[in-house]
């Protein structure tokens, strides 16, 4: 895809990803014991929707702007919307949270965030943003290598978000291998893997490959904004959630139809599908 995320912050894929992330973090907060949040491709943490990059594409106008304009969102959308509102206390829509900002807003004082970012300028900006937050550690390193160093976390409970930019060929394979290695180190952790949907055949192969590595319970939650199969455009996006929290699928079954209707009226669709090994 070859992009810097500032051009795409707040688009439909971000809304889907971050709304799901917020639901998982809310679930982790049900227990008093601290949790860890590990982000393999953290970016800069928060985005200015009035920046030259965001204004050049305007993708947020068909994403978070549409969602924030609705007056009666479902309860499953509220955790993310409250984070966005917290970044825009004047009631406008100027700033949009990346995944680190969503996690930081929802985490408690005793929880811990480990953020990996390989791009040197982005890592430096991320470090400045969270310099005063003692819960946050920023690691200037490849996120897949970070999984080896950071897992298992001392807290023994938490979430790993694997969210690469898909700038290079073979990213689906790298993600599968990274997950397999992470599960060997921390089999009981929660994992969320984000992916773009262009060619449905590529996604089917990815799901099949995942099913062969001995996954614990897992499902894919996908949101489509185009009904066609043109592999040259971003038709939708998905998240594979491994060791999903109890009733997360039910919360997403409330959220995703609403997002499909808001973000792609008349054309949007969604699905939640288990990732299972092939039957014999």
VEXPAGU-415073 format. One line per 3 residues: number of its first residue (from 1); for each residue x, y, z of N, C-alpha, C. Coordinates in steps of 0.2 Angstrom, whole numbers, plus 2048, in hexadecimal, padded with zeros to 3 digits. Example, Ala and Ser with C-alpha at 12.3 -4.5 7.8 and 13.67 -1.06 7.14 Angstrom:
BEGIN
1	842:7E4:827:83E:7EA:827:842:7F0:827  840:7F5:823:844:7FB:824:840:800:827;
% end
This chain:
BEGIN
1	804:7FA:800:800:800:800:804:806:800  80A:806:803:80F:80B:803:80D:812:805  80B:813:80B:809:819:80D:80B:81B:814;
4	80B:821:816:80C:824:81D:805:824:820  804:822:826:7FD:822:828:7F9:829:829  7FD:82E:829:7FA:835:82A:7F6:836:824;
7	7F7:833:81F:7F2:834:819:7EC:831:81A  7EB:82C:81E:7E5:828:81E:7E2:827:825  7E5:82B:82A:7E2:82B:831:7DB:82D:831;
10	7D7:829:835:7D0:82A:836:7CC:827:830  7CE:824:82B:7CA:821:826:7C6:81B:829  7C3:818:824:7BE:812:826:7C2:80D:82A;
13	7C8:80B:827:7CC:806:82A:7CE:807:831  7D0:80E:832:7D2:810:839:7CC:80F:83E  7C6:811:83C:7C0:811:840:7BF:80A:842;
16	7BF:805:83D:7BE:7FE:83F:7C3:7FB:843  7C9:7FD:842:7CF:7FA:846:7CE:7FD:84D  7CE:803:84E:7CE:807:854:7C8:805:859;
19	7C2:805:855:7BC:803:859:7BC:7FC:85C  7BF:7F7:858:7C0:7F1:85B:7C6:7F1:860  7CB:7F4:85F:7D0:7F5:864:7CD:7F7:86B;
22	7C9:7FD:86B:7C6:800:871:7C2:7FB:874  7BE:7F6:871:7BA:7F1:874:7BE:7EC:877  7C4:7EA:874:7C8:7E5:878:7CB:7E8:87E;
25	7CE:7EE:87E:7D1:7F1:884:7CB:7F2:889  7C5:7F4:887:7C0:7F5:88C:7BF:7EE:890  7BF:7E9:88C:7BF:7E2:88F:7C4:7E0:894;
28	7CA:7E2:892:7D0:7E1:896:7D0:7E5:89D  7CC:7EA:89D:7CC:7EE:8A3:7C6:7EB:8A8  7C3:7E6:8A6:7BE:7E3:8AB:7C1:7E0:8B0;
31	7C8:7DE:8B0:7CC:7DB:8B5:7D0:7E0:8B8  7D1:7E0:8BF:7D5:7E5:8C2:7DD:7E4:8C1  7DF:7DE:8BF:7E6:7DE:8BE:7E8:7E1:8B7;
34	7EE:7E4:8B7:7F1:7E8:8B2:7F1:7E4:8AB  7F1:7E7:8A5:7F2:7E4:89F:7F8:7E7:89B  7FA:7E4:896:7FF:7E7:892:7FC:7E8:88B;
37	7FE:7ED:888:7FC:7EE:881:802:7EF:87D  803:7EB:877:809:7EB:873:807:7ED:86C  80A:7F2:869:808:7F4:862:80E:7F4:85E;
40	80E:7EF:859:814:7EE:855:815:7F3:850  810:7F7:84E:811:7FC:848:80D:803:84B  810:806:84F:80C:80B:853:80B:812:850;
43	80F:814:84B:80F:81A:847:810:820:84C  80D:825:84B:80F:82B:84F:80A:82C:855  805:828:856:800:828:85C:7FA:82C:85B;
46	7FA:832:858:7F4:836:857:7F5:83A:850  7F0:83C:84D:7F0:83F:847:7EC:846:846  7EF:84B:843:7EB:851:842:7E8:851:83B;
49	7E1:851:83C:7DD:850:836:7DD:857:831  7E0:85C:834:7E1:862:830:7E8:862:82D  7EC:85D:82E:7F3:85D:82B:7F2:85D:823;
52	7F8:85E:820:7F8:85E:819:7F7:857:816  7FA:852:81A:7F9:84B:817:7F1:849:818  7EE:84A:81D:7E7:849:81E:7E3:84C:819;
55	7E4:853:818:7E0:857:814:7E1:855:80C  7E7:852:80B:7E8:850:804:7E3:84A:802  7E2:845:806:7DE:840:805:7D7:841:807;
58	7D6:844:80D:7CF:845:810:7CB:83E:811  7CF:839:813:7CC:833:814:7C8:833:81A  7CA:837:81F:7C6:837:825:7BF:839:825;
61	7BE:83D:81F:7B7:840:81E:7B2:83A:81D  7B5:835:81A:7B0:82F:819:7B1:82A:81E  7B5:82B:823:7B6:827:829:7B3:829:82F;
64	7B8:82C:834:7B6:82E:83A:7B1:834:83A  7B2:838:835:7AD:83E:835:7A6:83B:834  7A5:836:830:79E:833:82F:79B:830:836;
67	7A0:82D:839:79E:82A:83F:79C:82F:845  7A0:834:845:79F:839:84A:799:83D:849  797:83D:843:791:841:841:78A:83E:843;
70	78B:837:845:785:833:846:783:835:84E  77C:836:84F:77A:838:856:779:832:85A  778:82C:858:776:826:85C:77A:820:85A;
73	781:820:85C:785:81B:85A:783:815:85F  785:80F:85D:784:809:861:789:809:867  787:806:86D:78C:806:872:793:803:871;
76	793:7FF:86C:799:7FC:86A:79E:801:867  79B:806:864:7A0:80C:861:7A2:811:866  79F:811:86C:7A0:817:871:7A7:817:874;
79	7AA:811:875:7B1:812:878:7B6:816:873  7B6:814:86D:7BA:818:868:7B8:81F:868  7B1:820:867:7AF:827:866:7B0:82C:86C;
82	7B1:829:872:7B2:82D:878:7BA:82E:878  7BE:82A:875:7C5:82C:874:7C6:832:870  7C2:831:86A:7C3:837:865:7C0:83D:868;
85	7BB:83D:86C:7B8:843:86F:7BD:846:874  7C1:842:877:7C5:844:87C:7CB:848:879  7CD:846:873:7D2:849:86F:7D0:850:86C;
88	7C9:851:86C:7C6:857:869:7C1:85A:86D  7C4:85D:873:7BF:85F:878:7BB:865:876  7BD:868:871:7B8:86E:86E:7B2:86C:86B;
91	7B2:865:869:7AC:862:866:7AD:862:85E  7B3:864:85C:7B4:863:855:7B7:85C:853  7BA:85C:84D:7BE:856:84C:7C4:858:848;
94	7CA:859:84C:7D0:85B:84A:7D5:855:84A  7D5:852:850:7DA:84D:851:7D7:846:852  7DB:841:84F:7D8:83A:84F:7DE:836:852;
97	7DC:831:857:7E1:82D:85A:7E3:827:856  7EA:826:856:7EC:81F:853:7EB:81A:859  7ED:814:857:7EC:80F:85C:7EF:810:863;
100	7F6:813:863:7F9:815:86A:7F4:81A:86E  7F1:81F:86B:7ED:824:86E:7E7:820:871  7E4:81C:86D:7DE:818:86F:7E0:814:875;
103	7E5:811:875:7E7:80C:87B:7E9:811:881  7ED:816:880:7EF:81A:885:7E8:81E:889  7E3:81F:885:7DD:822:888:7D9:81E:88C;
106	7DA:817:88A:7D5:812:88D:7D9:80E:893  7E0:80E:892:7E4:80B:897:7E3:80E:89E  7E4:80A:8A3:7E4:80D:8AA:7EB:80F:8AD;
109	7EC:812:8B2:7F2:814:8B5:7F7:80E:8B5  7F5:808:8B7:7F9:802:8B8:7FA:7FE:8B2  7F7:7FF:8AC:7F8:7FC:8A6:7FE:7FE:8A3;
112	801:7FB:89E:807:7FC:89B:806:7FC:893  80A:800:88F:809:801:888:811:800:885  812:7FB:881:818:7FB:87D:817:7FC:876;
115	81A:801:873:818:804:86C:81F:803:868  81E:7FF:863:824:7FE:85E:822:802:858  828:806:855:827:80A:84F:82E:80A:84C;
118	82F:808:846:835:807:843:837:80E:83F  833:812:83D:834:818:839:837:81D:83E  83E:81F:83D:841:823:843:83D:829:844;
121	83B:82D:83F:837:833:841:831:832:845  82D:82D:843:827:82B:846:828:829:84D  82D:825:84E:82F:822:855:831:828:859;
124	835:82D:857:836:833:85B:830:837:85C  82C:838:858:825:83C:859:821:838:85E  821:831:85E:81D:82D:862:820:82E:869;
127	827:82E:86A:82A:82E:870:828:835:873  828:83A:86F:827:841:872:820:841:875  81B:83E:871:814:83F:873:813:83B:879;
130	816:836:87B:815:832:881:81B:833:886  81F:838:886:824:839:88A:822:83A:891  81C:83D:893:81A:83E:899:816:838:89C;
133	815:833:898:810:82D:89A:815:827:89C  815:826:8A3:81A:821:8A5:817:81A:8A3  811:819:8A1:80E:813:89F:811:811:898;
136	814:815:894:815:814:88D:81D:813:88C  81F:80E:889:825:80D:886:825:80D:87F  82A:811:87C:82A:811:875:831:80E:872;
139	830:809:86E:836:805:86B:837:807:864  83D:809:862:83E:80B:85B:841:804:858  83D:800:856:83F:7FA:853:839:7F7:84F;
142	83B:7F2:84B:836:7EE:847:831:7EA:84C  82B:7EB:84A:826:7E8:84F:826:7E1:84F  828:7DD:84A:828:7D6:84A:82E:7D4:84F;
145	833:7D7:84E:839:7D6:853:837:7D8:85A  833:7DD:85B:831:7DF:861:82C:7DA:865  829:7D6:861:825:7D0:864:829:7CB:868;
148	82F:7CA:865:834:7C5:868:836:7C8:86F  837:7CF:86F:83A:7D2:875:835:7D3:87A  82F:7D5:878:82A:7D7:87D:825:7D2:87F;
151	825:7CC:87D:821:7C7:87F:824:7C1:882  821:7BE:887:81B:7C0:88A:81C:7C6:88F  817:7CA:890:818:7D0:894:817:7CE:89B;
154	81A:7D2:8A0:81A:7D0:8A7:813:7D0:8A9  80E:7D4:8A6:807:7D4:8A9:804:7CD:8A7  806:7C9:8A2:803:7C3:8A0:7FC:7C4:89E;
157	7F9:7CA:89D:7F3:7CA:899:7F3:7D1:895  7F0:7D1:890:7F0:7D7:88C:7EF:7D6:884  7F0:7DB:880:7EF:7DB:879:7F5:7DC:875;
160	7F6:7D9:86F:7FB:7DB:86A:7F7:7DD:864  7F9:7E3:862:7F6:7E5:85B:7FB:7E5:856  7FA:7E1:851:7FF:7E0:84B:7FC:7E3:845;
163	7FE:7E9:844:7FB:7EE:83F:800:7F1:83A  803:7ED:836:808:7EF:831:805:7F4:82C  809:7F8:828:807:7FC:823:806:7F9:81C;
166	808:7F3:81C:808:7EF:815:80B:7F3:810  811:7F5:811:815:7F9:80C:819:7F4:808  81B:7EE:80A:81F:7EA:807:81C:7E3:805;
169	81D:7E0:800:81A:7D9:7FE:81C:7D4:804  817:7CF:805:818:7CA:809:816:7CC:810  813:7D1:811:811:7D3:818:80C:7CE:81B;
172	807:7CB:817:803:7C6:81A:807:7C1:81D  80C:7BF:81A:810:7B9:81C:814:7BB:822  817:7C1:822:81A:7C4:828:816:7C4:82E;
175	810:7C6:82D:80B:7C6:833:809:7BF:836  808:7BB:831:807:7B4:833:80D:7B1:837  813:7B2:835:819:7AF:838:81A:7B3:83F;
178	819:7BA:83F:819:7BD:845:814:7BB:84A  80E:7BA:848:809:7B7:84D:80B:7B0:850  80D:7AC:84B:80F:7A5:84D:815:7A5:853;
181	81A:7AA:851:81F:7AA:856:81D:7AD:85D  818:7B2:85C:816:7B5:862:812:7B0:867  80E:7AC:863:80A:7A7:867:80E:7A2:86B;
184	814:7A1:868:818:79C:86B:81B:79F:872  81C:7A6:872:81E:7A9:878:818:7AB:87D  812:7AC:87A:80D:7AE:87E:806:7AC:87B;
187	805:7A6:87D:7FF:7A2:87A:7F8:7A5:87C  7F8:7A8:882:7F2:7AA:885:7F0:7B2:883  7F5:7B5:880:7F4:7BC:87E:7EE:7BD:879;
190	7EB:7C3:87A:7E7:7C5:874:7EB:7C9:86F  7E9:7C7:869:7EC:7CA:863:7E7:7CC:85E  7E8:7D2:85B:7E4:7D5:856:7E9:7D7:850;
193	7E7:7D4:84A:7EB:7D5:844:7E7:7D8:83F  7E9:7DE:83D:7E5:7E2:838:7E8:7E1:831  7E3:7E1:82C:7E5:7E0:825:7E1:7E3:820;
196	7E3:7E6:81A:7DF:7E9:815:7DC:7E3:811  7D6:7E5:80E:7D3:7E0:80A:7D3:7E3:803  7D7:7E0:7FE:7D6:7E2:7F7:7D4:7DC:7F3;
199	7D8:7D7:7F3:7D6:7D1:7EF:7D4:7CC:7F4  7CD:7CA:7F4:7CB:7C5:7F8:7CE:7BE:7F8  7D1:7BC:7F3:7D5:7B6:7F3:7DB:7B6:7F7;
202	7DE:7BC:7F7:7E4:7BD:7FC:7E2:7BC:803  7DC:7BF:805:7DA:7BE:80C:7D8:7B7:80E  7D5:7B4:809:7D3:7AD:80A:7D9:7A9:80B;
205	7DF:7AA:808:7E5:7A6:809:7E8:7A8:80F  7E8:7AE:811:7EA:7B1:818:7E7:7AD:81E  7E0:7AD:81D:7DC:7A9:822:7DE:7A2:822;
208	7DF:79F:81D:7E1:798:81C:7E7:797:81F  7EC:79B:81E:7F3:79A:821:7F3:79B:828  7EF:7A0:82B:7EE:7A0:832:7EB:79A:835;
211	7E7:797:832:7E3:791:835:7E8:78B:836  7EE:78C:832:7F2:786:832:7F8:786:838  7F8:78C:83B:7FD:78D:840:7FB:78B:847;
214	7F5:788:848:7F3:786:84F:7F1:78B:853  7EC:78F:850:7EA:795:854:7E5:793:859  7E5:797:85F:7E0:796:864:7DA:799:861;
217	7D4:79A:864:7CE:79D:861:7CF:7A3:85E  7CD:7A4:858:7CE:7AB:854:7C8:7AC:84F  7C7:7B2:84E:7C2:7B4:848:7C5:7BA:845;
220	7C2:7BB:83F:7C3:7C0:83B:7BD:7C5:83A  7BE:7CB:83C:7B8:7D0:83B:7BA:7D5:836  7B6:7D5:830:7B7:7D9:82A:7B2:7DE:829;
223	7B4:7E4:826:7B0:7E9:824:7B1:7EB:81D  7AC:7EA:819:7AD:7EC:812:7A9:7F2:810  7AD:7F7:80C:7A9:7FD:80A:7A8:7FD:802;
226	7AB:7F8:7FF:7A9:7F7:7F8:7A7:7F0:7F7  7A2:7EF:7F3:79F:7E8:7F2:7A3:7E4:7EC  7A7:7E8:7E8:7AB:7E5:7E3:7B1:7E1:7E5;
229	7B5:7DF:7E0:7BB:7DB:7E2:7C1:7DE:7DE  7C1:7E4:7DC:7C6:7E8:7D9:7CC:7E8:7DE  7D1:7E4:7DC:7D7:7E3:7E0:7DC:7E9:7E0;
232	7DA:7EE:7DC:7DE:7F4:7DC:7DC:7F9:7E1  7D7:7F8:7E5:7D4:7FD:7EA:7D3:7F9:7F0  7D3:7FD:7F6:7D2:7FB:7FC:7CA:7FA:7FD;
235	7C8:7F4:7FD:7C1:7F2:7FD:7BE:7F1:804  7C3:7F0:809:7C1:7EF:810:7C7:7EE:814  7C6:7EC:81A:7CB:7EA:81F:7C9:7E5:824;
238	7CD:7E2:827:7CC:7DD:82C:7D0:7DC:832  7CE:7D9:837:7D2:7D8:83D:7D1:7D1:83F  7D6:7CD:83F:7D6:7C6:842:7D8:7C7:84A;
241	7D3:7C5:84E:7D4:7C5:855:7D5:7BE:858  7DB:7BD:85B:7DD:7B7:85E:7DC:7B7:865  7D9:7B2:868:7D7:7B1:86F:7D2:7B7:871;
244	7CD:7B8:86D:7C8:7BE:86E:7C5:7BE:874  7C4:7C4:877:7C0:7C4:87D:7B9:7C2:87D  7B6:7C0:882:7AF:7BD:882:7AB:7C2:880;
247	7A6:7C0:87B:7A1:7C4:878:7A4:7CA:874  7AA:7CA:872:7AC:7CF:86D:7A9:7CE:867  7A8:7C8:864:7A4:7C7:85E:79D:7CA:85E;
250	79A:7CA:864:793:7CC:865:794:7D4:864  799:7D7:867:799:7DE:867:79B:7E1:860  79F:7DD:85C:7A0:7DF:856:79A:7DE:851;
253	796:7D9:853:790:7D8:84F:78B:7DD:850  78C:7E1:855:788:7E7:856:78B:7ED:852  792:7ED:852:796:7F3:850:796:7F3:848;
256	798:7ED:845:79A:7ED:83E:794:7EF:839  78E:7EC:83B:789:7EE:836:788:7F6:836  788:7F9:83C:787:800:83C:78D:804:839;
259	793:801:839:799:805:836:798:804:82E  796:7FE:82C:795:7FD:825:78F:801:822  78A:803:826:785:807:823:787:80E:823;
262	78B:810:829:78D:817:829:793:819:824  797:814:823:79D:816:81F:79C:814:818  798:810:816:797:80E:80F:78F:80D:80E;
265	78B:812:80E:784:810:80E:782:80D:807  77E:808:808:77C:804:802:781:7FF:7FF  787:7FF:801:78C:7FB:7FE:790:7F7:804;
268	791:7FA:80A:795:7F7:80F:792:7F0:811  797:7EC:814:795:7E5:816:79A:7E4:81C  799:7DE:81F:79D:7DC:825:79C:7D5:826;
271	7A1:7D2:829:7A1:7CB:82B:7A5:7C9:831  7A3:7C4:835:7A8:7C1:83A:7A8:7BA:839  7AE:7B8:838:7AF:7B1:836:7B5:7AD:83A;
274	7B3:7A8:83D:7B8:7A4:841:7BE:7A2:83C  7C4:7A2:83F:7CA:79F:83C:7CB:798:83F  7CA:793:83B:7CA:78C:83D:7CF:788:839;
277	7D2:783:83B:7D6:77F:837:7D2:77B:832  7D4:779:82C:7D0:776:827:7CD:76F:82A  7C7:76E:828:7C4:767:82B:7C8:761:827;
280	7C8:75C:82A:7CB:756:827:7C6:751:824;
% end
